[in-house]
Amino acid sequence: MRNFYDIRMKDTDSVTSHLNDFDALWFELQAQKMTMDNELKCVFLLCTLPISWDTFCSIVSNNARNGKLVYNDIC
């Protein structure tokens, strides 16, 4: 869980690489029987992005379908 909370993308990191790392940690948590819903996964992902992505995060959050974030939409 600590690794999941500590993951952060740097401006110089590849988005694809970051998503792969994030998903790997997510699957590890699921394998340990940690349950979190999809919307919480989305919030955690948005929180791992650098400050330079704040506009993206705001747009995604404000345009969520039916007021719910969907992980695949964010990706």
C-alpha positions, -999 to 999 in steps of 0.1 A, spaced: 0 0 0 29 23 8 43 19 -28 9 27 -42 6 59 -21 42 69 -30 40 65 -68 44 99 -86 49 107 -122 76 132 -131 73 156 -160 100 137 -178 84 103 -173 65 85 -200 28 85 -195 26 49 -207 53 38 -183 36 55 -154 2 39 -163 19 5 -164 36 11 -130 3 23 -116 -17 -6 -129 10 -31 -116 6 -17 -81 -32 -17 -84 -32 -54 -94 -8 -62 -65 -33 -46 -41 -62 -65 -56 -41 -97 -52 -38 -89 -15 -76 -86 -13 -76 -49 -10 -108 -36 -25 -113 -1 -38 -138 10 -64 -130 22 -99 -137 58 -90 -112 58 -62 -87 43 -86 -93 72 -108 -88 97 -80 -55 80 -70 -43 81 -106 -50 118 -110 -32 125 -77 -1 108 -90 2 132 -119 26 162 -118 14 197 -112 19 205 -148 -11 181 -155 -35 201 -132 -55 215 -162 -59 179 -175 -71 167 -141 -96 195 -138 -110 189 -173 -113 151 -167 -129 156 -133 -153 183 -145 -164 162 -175 -169 129 -159 -198 110 -174 -228 110 -151 -205 126 -124 -184 94 -121 -148 90 -132 -141 61 -154 -105 47 -155 -105 38 -192 -118 73 -201 -89 89 -182 -63 66 -198 
